[in-house]
Amino acid sequence: MTRGRVGRRGGGGGVAGPARGRVAGRWGLDFADRVSLAASRSAQAMIRRESAAKAHVRVVALEEFEVIHADVRGD
């Protein structure tokens, strides 16, 4: 199971960077396990390539990382 979230960010406190007028976009997915993540890589790459071509944008970075949740209680 996955969940997606979208955010936009840019330099200078606004959406667009002040000097270059560029916009940065961000997309994230949470996967239930590493097997699901690995199985989706080729489909994600195809969608990313097609979407970037249609939108006339360039993907400059792609990151994968593991998020570990810890619940620490003082009692």
C-alpha positions in Angstrom: 0.0 0.0 0.0 1.3 3.5 -0.8 0.3 7.0 0.1 1.4 10.0 -2.0 1.9 13.6 -1.0 2.8 16.7 -3.0 4.6 19.8 -2.0 6.1 22.8 -3.7 9.1 24.8 -2.5 11.5 27.3 -3.9 14.3 29.7 -2.9 13.9 33.1 -1.3 10.8 32.2 0.8 8.5 32.0 -2.2 7.6 29.4 -4.8 10.0 30.7 -7.4 13.7 31.3 -6.8 14.5 35.0 -6.9 17.4 34.9 -9.4 16.4 32.2 -11.8 12.7 32.2 -11.7 12.6 28.4 -11.3 10.1 26.3 -9.3 11.0 23.2 -7.4 8.5 20.4 -7.0 8.5 17.5 -4.6 6.6 14.2 -4.6 6.7 11.5 -2.0 5.4 7.9 -1.6 5.3 5.7 1.4 5.6 2.0 0.8 4.6 -0.8 3.1 7.9 -2.6 2.7 11.1 -2.7 0.6 9.7 -5.4 -1.7 6.8 -3.1 -2.8 9.3 -0.3 -3.4 11.6 -2.4 -5.5 8.7 -3.8 -7.5 7.5 -0.3 -8.4 10.8 1.2 -9.6 10.4 0.5 -13.4 6.8 1.7 -13.5 7.8 4.8 -11.6 10.7 5.5 -13.9 8.4 5.3 -17.0 5.8 7.6 -15.5 8.5 10.1 -14.4 10.1 10.1 -17.9 6.8 10.6 -19.7 5.5 13.2 -17.3 8.7 15.2 -17.4 8.7 15.2 -21.2 5.0 16.4 -21.3 5.6 19.1 -18.7 8.9 20.2 -20.3 10.7 19.8 -17.0 14.0 18.2 -15.9 14.4 15.8 -13.0 17.5 16.8 -11.2 17.4 14.5 -8.2 15.8 11.3 -7.0 16.2 10.0 -3.5 15.1 6.8 -1.7 15.3 6.5 2.0 13.9 4.5 4.8 11.8 6.2 7.5 11.9 4.6 10.9 9.2 5.7 13.4 10.2 5.6 17.1 7.7 6.3 19.9 9.7 7.3 23.0 7.8 7.7 26.2 9.0 9.0 29.5 7.0 6.7 31.7 
